[in-house]
Amino acid sequence: MSETLRDTSKRAFIASVPNPTHQDIQTGAIQRIADATEAMAANHIKLTADRDWWKQDAEGRSREIDRLTRSNAALRGVITKLKRSPAKRPSRSSKGKAS
């Protein structure tokens, strides 16, 4: 079975002569670039998943903040309404006294 070009390119390059030529040096440089590119691609999937998680988390927190802001505004309105209404409240002097 023959070796694929990809497997062949992953093998470490060793110059066939003691004094490597310009082409030999270029081949080694291209192999190093390919190795670095493969390493970046391996991390890319993890980084994308992390980004998606953080984005979803931030959106969830933003929705929660909006919900709580509306809830607080509604409760403040109820408090203000109760303060302004002349509702019948039991007088403090008659509380706890027997008639």
GUTOR-438722 format. One record per atom (N, C-alpha, C): residue number from 1; residue in one letter; y, x, z. Coordinates in steps of 0.1 Angstrom, whole numbers. Each point is the difference from the previous one (the first is absolute). Layout:
% GUTOR-438722
<nuke: NUM&nudren: A&y: Y&x: X&z: Z>
...
//
This chain:
% GUTOR-438722
<nuke: 1&nudren: M&y: -12&x: 8&z: 0>
<nuke: 1&nudren: M&y: 12&x: -8&z: 0>
<nuke: 1&nudren: M&y: 12&x: 9&z: 0>
<nuke: 2&nudren: S&y: 10&x: -3&z: -8>
<nuke: 2&nudren: S&y: 12&x: 8&z: -1>
<nuke: 2&nudren: S&y: 10&x: -3&z: 11>
<nuke: 3&nudren: E&y: 8&x: 9&z: 3>
<nuke: 3&nudren: E&y: 10&x: -2&z: 10>
<nuke: 3&nudren: E&y: 13&x: -7&z: -6>
<nuke: 4&nudren: T&y: 6&x: -9&z: 7>
<nuke: 4&nudren: T&y: 12&x: -6&z: -5>
<nuke: 4&nudren: T&y: 12&x: 9&z: 1>
<nuke: 5&nudren: L&y: 10&x: -3&z: -8>
<nuke: 5&nudren: L&y: 12&x: 8&z: 0>
<nuke: 5&nudren: L&y: 7&x: 0&z: 14>
<nuke: 6&nudren: R&y: -1&x: -12&z: 6>
<nuke: 6&nudren: R&y: 6&x: -1&z: 13>
<nuke: 6&nudren: R&y: -7&x: 9&z: 10>
<nuke: 7&nudren: D&y: -13&x: 0&z: 0>
<nuke: 7&nudren: D&y: -7&x: 9&z: 9>
<nuke: 7&nudren: D&y: 2&x: 15&z: -3>
<nuke: 8&nudren: T&y: 1&x: 3&z: -13>
<nuke: 8&nudren: T&y: 3&x: 13&z: -4>
<nuke: 8&nudren: T&y: 14&x: 5&z: 5>
<nuke: 9&nudren: S&y: 9&x: -9&z: -1>
<nuke: 9&nudren: S&y: 14&x: 4&z: 4>
<nuke: 9&nudren: S&y: 1&x: 1&z: 15>
<nuke: 10&nudren: K&y: -9&x: -6&z: 7>
<nuke: 10&nudren: K&y: 1&x: 2&z: 15>
<nuke: 10&nudren: K&y: -5&x: 13&z: 5>
<nuke: 11&nudren: R&y: -8&x: 7&z: -8>
<nuke: 11&nudren: R&y: -5&x: 13&z: 4>
<nuke: 11&nudren: R&y: 11&x: 10&z: 1>
<nuke: 12&nudren: A&y: -1&x: 9&z: 10>
<nuke: 12&nudren: A&y: 10&x: 10&z: 2>
<nuke: 12&nudren: A&y: 0&x: 9&z: -13>
<nuke: 13&nudren: F&y: 12&x: 3&z: -4>
<nuke: 13&nudren: F&y: 1&x: 9&z: -12>
<nuke: 13&nudren: F&y: -1&x: 14&z: 4>
<nuke: 14&nudren: I&y: -8&x: 7&z: -6>
<nuke: 14&nudren: I&y: -1&x: 15&z: 2>
<nuke: 14&nudren: I&y: 2&x: 7&z: -13>
<nuke: 15&nudren: A&y: 9&x: 9&z: 0>
<nuke: 15&nudren: A&y: 3&x: 7&z: -12>
<nuke: 15&nudren: A&y: -12&x: 8&z: -5>
<nuke: 16&nudren: S&y: -3&x: 0&z: -13>
<nuke: 16&nudren: S&y: -12&x: 7&z: -5>
<nuke: 16&nudren: S&y: 3&x: 15&z: -1>
<nuke: 17&nudren: V&y: 12&x: 4&z: 1>
<nuke: 17&nudren: V&y: 3&x: 14&z: -1>
<nuke: 17&nudren: V&y: 8&x: 4&z: 12>
<nuke: 18&nudren: P&y: 1&x: 14&z: 3>
<nuke: 18&nudren: P&y: 7&x: 4&z: 12>
<nuke: 18&nudren: P&y: 15&x: -2&z: -2>
<nuke: 19&nudren: N&y: 6&x: 0&z: -12>
<nuke: 19&nudren: N&y: 14&x: -2&z: -2>
<nuke: 19&nudren: N&y: 1&x: -14&z: -7>
<nuke: 20&nudren: P&y: 4&x: -11&z: 7>
<nuke: 20&nudren: P&y: 0&x: -13&z: -6>
<nuke: 20&nudren: P&y: 12&x: -1&z: -10>
<nuke: 21&nudren: T&y: -2&x: -7&z: -10>
<nuke: 21&nudren: T&y: 10&x: -2&z: -11>
<nuke: 21&nudren: T&y: 10&x: -11&z: 5>
<nuke: 22&nudren: H&y: 10&x: -2&z: -9>
<nuke: 22&nudren: H&y: 9&x: -11&z: 3>
<nuke: 22&nudren: H&y: -7&x: -13&z: 0>
<nuke: 23&nudren: Q&y: -9&x: -2&z: -9>
<nuke: 23&nudren: Q&y: -8&x: -12&z: -1>
<nuke: 23&nudren: Q&y: -8&x: -3&z: 12>
<nuke: 24&nudren: D&y: -6&x: 11&z: 6>
<nuke: 24&nudren: D&y: -8&x: -1&z: 12>
<nuke: 24&nudren: D&y: 9&x: -5&z: 11>
<nuke: 25&nudren: I&y: 12&x: 6&z: 2>
<nuke: 25&nudren: I&y: 9&x: -4&z: 10>
<nuke: 25&nudren: I&y: 4&x: -14&z: -1>
<nuke: 26&nudren: Q&y: 3&x: -4&z: -13>
<nuke: 26&nudren: Q&y: 4&x: -14&z: -2>
<nuke: 26&nudren: Q&y: -11&x: -10&z: 4>
<nuke: 27&nudren: T&y: -13&x: 4&z: -4>
<nuke: 27&nudren: T&y: -11&x: -9&z: 4>
<nuke: 27&nudren: T&y: -1&x: -2&z: 15>
<nuke: 28&nudren: G&y: 1&x: 11&z: 7>
<nuke: 28&nudren: G&y: 0&x: -1&z: 15>
<nuke: 28&nudren: G&y: 11&x: -8&z: 6>
<nuke: 29&nudren: A&y: 12&x: 1&z: -6>
<nuke: 29&nudren: A&y: 11&x: -8&z: 4>
<nuke: 29&nudren: A&y: -2&x: -15&z: -3>
<nuke: 30&nudren: I&y: -5&x: -3&z: -11>
<nuke: 30&nudren: I&y: -3&x: -14&z: -3>
<nuke: 30&nudren: I&y: -11&x: -6&z: 9>
<nuke: 31&nudren: Q&y: -10&x: 8&z: 4>
<nuke: 31&nudren: Q&y: -10&x: -4&z: 9>
<nuke: 31&nudren: Q&y: 6&x: -3&z: 14>
<nuke: 32&nudren: R&y: 10&x: 8&z: 4>
<nuke: 32&nudren: R&y: 6&x: -2&z: 13>
<nuke: 32&nudren: R&y: 9&x: -13&z: 0>
<nuke: 33&nudren: I&y: 6&x: -2&z: -12>
<nuke: 33&nudren: I&y: 8&x: -13&z: -1>
<nuke: 33&nudren: I&y: -9&x: -12&z: 0>
<nuke: 34&nudren: A&y: -12&x: 1&z: -6>
<nuke: 34&nudren: A&y: -9&x: -11&z: 0>
<nuke: 34&nudren: A&y: -5&x: -3&z: 14>
<nuke: 35&nudren: D&y: -3&x: 11&z: 7>
<nuke: 35&nudren: D&y: -5&x: -2&z: 14>
<nuke: 35&nudren: D&y: 11&x: -7&z: 9>
<nuke: 36&nudren: A&y: 12&x: 4&z: -2>
<nuke: 36&nudren: A&y: 11&x: -6&z: 8>
<nuke: 36&nudren: A&y: 2&x: -14&z: -4>
<nuke: 37&nudren: T&y: -1&x: -3&z: -13>
<nuke: 37&nudren: T&y: 1&x: -14&z: -4>
<nuke: 37&nudren: T&y: -11&x: -9&z: 5>
<nuke: 38&nudren: E&y: -12&x: 5&z: 1>
<nuke: 38&nudren: E&y: -11&x: -8&z: 5>
<nuke: 38&nudren: E&y: 2&x: -2&z: 15>
<nuke: 39&nudren: A&y: 6&x: 10&z: 7>
<nuke: 39&nudren: A&y: 2&x: -2&z: 15>
<nuke: 39&nudren: A&y: 11&x: -11&z: 2>
<nuke: 40&nudren: M&y: 10&x: 0&z: -9>
<nuke: 40&nudren: M&y: 11&x: -10&z: 2>
<nuke: 40&nudren: M&y: -6&x: -14&z: -3>
<nuke: 41&nudren: A&y: -8&x: -1&z: -10>
<nuke: 41&nudren: A&y: -6&x: -13&z: -3>
<nuke: 41&nudren: A&y: -9&x: -5&z: 11>
<nuke: 42&nudren: A&y: -6&x: 8&z: 7>
<nuke: 42&nudren: A&y: -9&x: -4&z: 11>
<nuke: 42&nudren: A&y: 9&x: -6&z: 11>
<nuke: 43&nudren: N&y: 11&x: 5&z: 3>
<nuke: 43&nudren: N&y: 9&x: -5&z: 10>
<nuke: 43&nudren: N&y: 8&x: -12&z: -4>
<nuke: 44&nudren: H&y: 1&x: -2&z: -13>
<nuke: 44&nudren: H&y: 9&x: -11&z: -5>
<nuke: 44&nudren: H&y: -6&x: -13&z: 4>
<nuke: 45&nudren: I&y: -12&x: -2&z: -1>
<nuke: 45&nudren: I&y: -6&x: -13&z: 4>
<nuke: 45&nudren: I&y: 3&x: -3&z: 15>
<nuke: 46&nudren: K&y: -2&x: 10&z: 8>
<nuke: 46&nudren: K&y: 3&x: -2&z: 15>
<nuke: 46&nudren: K&y: 15&x: -3&z: 2>
<nuke: 47&nudren: L&y: 8&x: 7&z: -7>
<nuke: 47&nudren: L&y: 15&x: -3&z: 2>
<nuke: 47&nudren: L&y: 3&x: -14&z: -5>
<nuke: 48&nudren: T&y: -6&x: -4&z: -11>
<nuke: 48&nudren: T&y: 3&x: -13&z: -5>
<nuke: 48&nudren: T&y: -4&x: -11&z: 10>
<nuke: 49&nudren: A&y: -12&x: 2&z: 6>
<nuke: 49&nudren: A&y: -5&x: -10&z: 10>
<nuke: 49&nudren: A&y: 9&x: 0&z: 12>
<nuke: 50&nudren: D&y: 4&x: 12&z: 4>
<nuke: 50&nudren: D&y: 9&x: 0&z: 12>
<nuke: 50&nudren: D&y: 13&x: -7&z: -3>
<nuke: 51&nudren: R&y: 6&x: 3&z: -12>
<nuke: 51&nudren: R&y: 12&x: -7&z: -3>
<nuke: 51&nudren: R&y: -1&x: -15&z: -1>
<nuke: 52&nudren: D&y: -11&x: -5&z: -5>
<nuke: 52&nudren: D&y: -2&x: -14&z: -1>
<nuke: 52&nudren: D&y: -1&x: -6&z: 14>
<nuke: 53&nudren: W&y: -7&x: 7&z: 9>
<nuke: 53&nudren: W&y: -1&x: -5&z: 14>
<nuke: 53&nudren: W&y: 13&x: -1&z: 7>
<nuke: 54&nudren: W&y: 8&x: 11&z: -1>
<nuke: 54&nudren: W&y: 13&x: 0&z: 6>
<nuke: 54&nudren: W&y: 9&x: -10&z: -6>
<nuke: 55&nudren: K&y: 0&x: -2&z: -13>
<nuke: 55&nudren: K&y: 8&x: -10&z: -6>
<nuke: 55&nudren: K&y: -4&x: -14&z: 5>
<nuke: 56&nudren: Q&y: -12&x: -3&z: 1>
<nuke: 56&nudren: Q&y: -5&x: -13&z: 5>
<nuke: 56&nudren: Q&y: 4&x: -2&z: 15>
<nuke: 57&nudren: D&y: -1&x: 11&z: 8>
<nuke: 57&nudren: D&y: 3&x: -1&z: 14>
<nuke: 57&nudren: D&y: 15&x: -2&z: 1>
<nuke: 58&nudren: A&y: 9&x: 6&z: -8>
<nuke: 58&nudren: A&y: 14&x: -2&z: 1>
<nuke: 58&nudren: A&y: 4&x: -14&z: -4>
<nuke: 59&nudren: E&y: -7&x: -5&z: -10>
<nuke: 59&nudren: E&y: 3&x: -14&z: -5>
<nuke: 59&nudren: E&y: -3&x: -10&z: 11>
<nuke: 60&nudren: G&y: -12&x: 2&z: 7>
<nuke: 60&nudren: G&y: -4&x: -8&z: 11>
<nuke: 60&nudren: G&y: 10&x: 0&z: 11>
<nuke: 61&nudren: R&y: 4&x: 12&z: 4>
<nuke: 61&nudren: R&y: 10&x: 1&z: 11>
<nuke: 61&nudren: R&y: 13&x: -6&z: -4>
<nuke: 62&nudren: S&y: 4&x: 1&z: -13>
<nuke: 62&nudren: S&y: 13&x: -6&z: -4>
<nuke: 62&nudren: S&y: -1&x: -15&z: 1>
<nuke: 63&nudren: R&y: -11&x: -6&z: -4>
<nuke: 63&nudren: R&y: -2&x: -14&z: 1>
<nuke: 63&nudren: R&y: 0&x: -5&z: 15>
<nuke: 64&nudren: E&y: -6&x: 8&z: 9>
<nuke: 64&nudren: E&y: 0&x: -3&z: 14>
<nuke: 64&nudren: E&y: 14&x: 1&z: 6>
<nuke: 65&nudren: I&y: 8&x: 10&z: -4>
<nuke: 65&nudren: I&y: 14&x: 1&z: 4>
<nuke: 65&nudren: I&y: 8&x: -12&z: -5>
<nuke: 66&nudren: D&y: -2&x: -4&z: -12>
<nuke: 66&nudren: D&y: 7&x: -12&z: -5>
<nuke: 66&nudren: D&y: -3&x: -12&z: 8>
<nuke: 67&nudren: R&y: -13&x: -2&z: 3>
<nuke: 67&nudren: R&y: -5&x: -12&z: 7>
<nuke: 67&nudren: R&y: 6&x: 0&z: 14>
<nuke: 68&nudren: L&y: 0&x: 11&z: 7>
<nuke: 68&nudren: L&y: 6&x: 1&z: 13>
<nuke: 68&nudren: L&y: 15&x: -2&z: 0>
<nuke: 69&nudren: T&y: 7&x: 5&z: -10>
<nuke: 69&nudren: T&y: 14&x: -2&z: -1>
<nuke: 69&nudren: T&y: 3&x: -15&z: -1>
<nuke: 70&nudren: R&y: -7&x: -7&z: -9>
<nuke: 70&nudren: R&y: 2&x: -14&z: -1>
<nuke: 70&nudren: R&y: -3&x: -8&z: 13>
<nuke: 71&nudren: S&y: -11&x: 5&z: 6>
<nuke: 71&nudren: S&y: -4&x: -7&z: 13>
<nuke: 71&nudren: S&y: 11&x: 2&z: 10>
<nuke: 72&nudren: N&y: 5&x: 12&z: 1>
<nuke: 72&nudren: N&y: 11&x: 3&z: 10>
<nuke: 72&nudren: N&y: 12&x: -8&z: -3>
<nuke: 73&nudren: A&y: 4&x: -1&z: -13>
<nuke: 73&nudren: A&y: 12&x: -8&z: -3>
<nuke: 73&nudren: A&y: -2&x: -15&z: 3>
<nuke: 74&nudren: A&y: -12&x: -5&z: -2>
<nuke: 74&nudren: A&y: -3&x: -14&z: 3>
<nuke: 74&nudren: A&y: 1&x: -2&z: 16>
<nuke: 75&nudren: L&y: -6&x: 9&z: 7>
<nuke: 75&nudren: L&y: 1&x: -1&z: 15>
<nuke: 75&nudren: L&y: 14&x: 1&z: 5>
<nuke: 76&nudren: R&y: 8&x: 9&z: -6>
<nuke: 76&nudren: R&y: 14&x: 1&z: 4>
<nuke: 76&nudren: R&y: 7&x: -13&z: -2>
<nuke: 77&nudren: G&y: -3&x: -7&z: -12>
<nuke: 77&nudren: G&y: 6&x: -12&z: -3>
<nuke: 77&nudren: G&y: -4&x: -11&z: 10>
<nuke: 78&nudren: V&y: -12&x: 0&z: 4>
<nuke: 78&nudren: V&y: -5&x: -10&z: 10>
<nuke: 78&nudren: V&y: 7&x: 2&z: 13>
<nuke: 79&nudren: I&y: 2&x: 13&z: 4>
<nuke: 79&nudren: I&y: 6&x: 3&z: 13>
<nuke: 79&nudren: I&y: 15&x: -5&z: -1>
<nuke: 80&nudren: T&y: 7&x: 3&z: -11>
<nuke: 80&nudren: T&y: 14&x: -4&z: -1>
<nuke: 80&nudren: T&y: 1&x: -15&z: 0>
<nuke: 81&nudren: K&y: -9&x: -7&z: -7>
<nuke: 81&nudren: K&y: 0&x: -14&z: 0>
<nuke: 81&nudren: K&y: -2&x: -6&z: 14>
<nuke: 82&nudren: L&y: -9&x: 6&z: 8>
<nuke: 82&nudren: L&y: -2&x: -5&z: 13>
<nuke: 82&nudren: L&y: 11&x: 3&z: 9>
<nuke: 83&nudren: K&y: 7&x: 11&z: -1>
<nuke: 83&nudren: K&y: 12&x: 3&z: 8>
<nuke: 83&nudren: K&y: 11&x: -10&z: -3>
<nuke: 84&nudren: R&y: 2&x: -4&z: -13>
<nuke: 84&nudren: R&y: 11&x: -9&z: -3>
<nuke: 84&nudren: R&y: -3&x: -15&z: 3>
<nuke: 85&nudren: S&y: -12&x: -4&z: 0>
<nuke: 85&nudren: S&y: -3&x: -14&z: 2>
<nuke: 85&nudren: S&y: 2&x: -4&z: 15>
<nuke: 86&nudren: P&y: 6&x: -11&z: 1>
<nuke: 86&nudren: P&y: 3&x: -5&z: 14>
<nuke: 86&nudren: P&y: -12&x: -8&z: 5>
<nuke: 87&nudren: A&y: -12&x: 6&z: 0>
<nuke: 87&nudren: A&y: -12&x: -7&z: 5>
<nuke: 87&nudren: A&y: 1&x: -2&z: 14>
<nuke: 88&nudren: K&y: -7&x: -11&z: 4>
<nuke: 88&nudren: K&y: -1&x: -3&z: 14>
<nuke: 88&nudren: K&y: -9&x: 10&z: 7>
<nuke: 89&nudren: R&y: 6&x: 7&z: 9>
<nuke: 89&nudren: R&y: -8&x: 10&z: 7>
<nuke: 89&nudren: R&y: 0&x: -4&z: 15>
<nuke: 90&nudren: P&y: -10&x: 2&z: 7>
<nuke: 90&nudren: P&y: 0&x: -3&z: 14>
<nuke: 90&nudren: P&y: 10&x: 9&z: 7>
<nuke: 91&nudren: S&y: 8&x: -6&z: 9>
<nuke: 91&nudren: S&y: 9&x: 8&z: 8>
<nuke: 91&nudren: S&y: -7&x: 9&z: 9>
<nuke: 92&nudren: R&y: 6&x: 11&z: 3>
<nuke: 92&nudren: R&y: -6&x: 10&z: 9>
<nuke: 92&nudren: R&y: 0&x: -5&z: 14>
<nuke: 93&nudren: S&y: 10&x: -7&z: 4>
<nuke: 93&nudren: S&y: 1&x: -4&z: 14>
<nuke: 93&nudren: S&y: -10&x: -10&z: 4>
<nuke: 94&nudren: S&y: -5&x: -8&z: -10>
<nuke: 94&nudren: S&y: -10&x: -10&z: 4>
<nuke: 94&nudren: S&y: -14&x: 5&z: -1>
<nuke: 95&nudren: K&y: -2&x: 12&z: -5>
<nuke: 95&nudren: K&y: -13&x: 6&z: -1>
<nuke: 95&nudren: K&y: -5&x: 4&z: 13>
<nuke: 96&nudren: G&y: -12&x: -4&z: 3>
<nuke: 96&nudren: G&y: -6&x: 5&z: 13>
<nuke: 96&nudren: G&y: 4&x: -8&z: 12>
<nuke: 97&nudren: K&y: 9&x: -9&z: -1>
<nuke: 97&nudren: K&y: 5&x: -8&z: 12>
<nuke: 97&nudren: K&y: -8&x: -13&z: 0>
<nuke: 98&nudren: A&y: -4&x: -4&z: 12>
<nuke: 98&nudren: A&y: -6&x: -13&z: 1>
<nuke: 98&nudren: A&y: 10&x: -11&z: 2>
<nuke: 99&nudren: S&y: -2&x: -11&z: -7>
<nuke: 99&nudren: S&y: 10&x: -11&z: 1>
<nuke: 99&nudren: S&y: -3&x: -10&z: 11>
//
